[in-house]
Amino acid sequence: MTWTDSLRFRLLAGAAVWVTLALMLAGWIIADLFQAHVRQRFEAELANHLEQLAAALEIDADGKPALRQPLSDPRFRRPLSGLYWQVGESGVAPLRSRSLWDGALDLPDDRVEDGGLHRHEAAGPANQSLIVLERFVLLPDHAEPIRIAVAADRAELAGVTHAFNATLALSLAVLAVTLIVAALIQVQIGLRPLSRLRGALTEVRAGRKKRFDVAMPTEIRPLVDDLNALLAHAEEVVGRGRLQAGNLAHALKTNLAVLANEAGALDERNARAVGAAMVRQVELMRRHVDHHMARARAAAARSVPGISTPVADCVSVLARVMRKLHAPAAPEIRVDAAADLLFAGEREDLDEMLGNLLDNACKWARGRVDVTCRAEAGGMLSITLDDDGPGLPDGCRAAALEPGVRLDESTPGTGLGLAVVRDVARLYGGDIRLDASPLGGLRATLRLPSAGP
């Protein structure tokens, strides 16, 4: 297993990626907003200088523009300071700030007639990149509008923006590291219950505990409950397997003892009688094995979802088998079963239960056996078998369902058929009931879980 398979790594990597992307986007937006704000303030400051220039401008005695007083910002008096003003066209010896030294602003040949502000980007002294604001003003006693302009070096704007961006990047980097560390702590705390669950699993596997008894958050508690249910089911299956193995061993041990005694008494005089007894014991052992195998199969099938068996098909096949098996005195078998009726279990188990019930009904029926299959409320189905035989008294019906009980020794059998039906039906959550039949004989009602409508 590689480190990329770690849930902790995936959570941390996802958090780091999203934190980085979110902070990068936030940084880009903040930097763009700050740059727009600084540029706006930068141009607003130039507009203020332009207003001061227009307010200080007058016409002297020679009819030329002059300033009544110098502008307040000392950078206008420092050569190549990056802040400049100019009055007049650049090619006709304009009036200009000392900061321009012996140069002039190279203004484009345009004219704003309405006196509004006009913005330019132009080259300045020492190859400076300038932002220029200009306008035309009309002074008293002067017929022509006068062009005035104020310019500032873009490097000042870029310097402020660069310093802010550096500080912003450092701040966001510190914030990203802090958020990733916080995510690491959160992941560690969030995954701590899984570590406790792994420790509890180690305790269960080592045999020191039978169940998970650690307190878990709401999101993990259903998993713990399912694991406990799985452990309980496994324990139940193991216990049931041991019980069935013990029952089978006990049943076979008794029959083997009888078979050994019969074999020891075998001689030429009683060979036929002893042989018949041995055959009966072998058949009885086979029925015991079938009985416990059916119970084991039903217990396994009950824990596997999605198993279903068509009831009508199973009943029809068994009815044909019984007609041949009990020929020529086979009773009339009438089947009433919907085609969409499904049993939630294995086909072999349904064959085992219905085969025993149909075989008993055909043995005792005088001429008719009815099989009726119906769906019931609560996800159950009922299979009713009626015969017109002698039936059973009320006090004998419960005893007939016990293993090894035979109410009529004259009829061949082992006394396990109805017991098998009851045990397998109960393993599926169903049951069997014996009552008097409207046909005059015995009614056996088998209830089983349904897998269909």
PyMOL commands that set and color helices and strands:
alter all, ss='L'
color gray80, all
select helices_A, chain A and resi 3-5+7-56+74-77+98-100+125-127+154-205+221-264+271-302+311-325+347-364+394-397+399-401+417-427
alter helices_A, ss='H'
color red, helices_A
select strands_A, chain A and resi 57-59+65-67+83-87+95-96+118-123+129-137+146-153+309-310+332-336+342-343+368-376+380-387+431-436+442-449
alter strands_A, ss='S'
color yellow, strands_A
deselect
rebuild
show_as cartoon
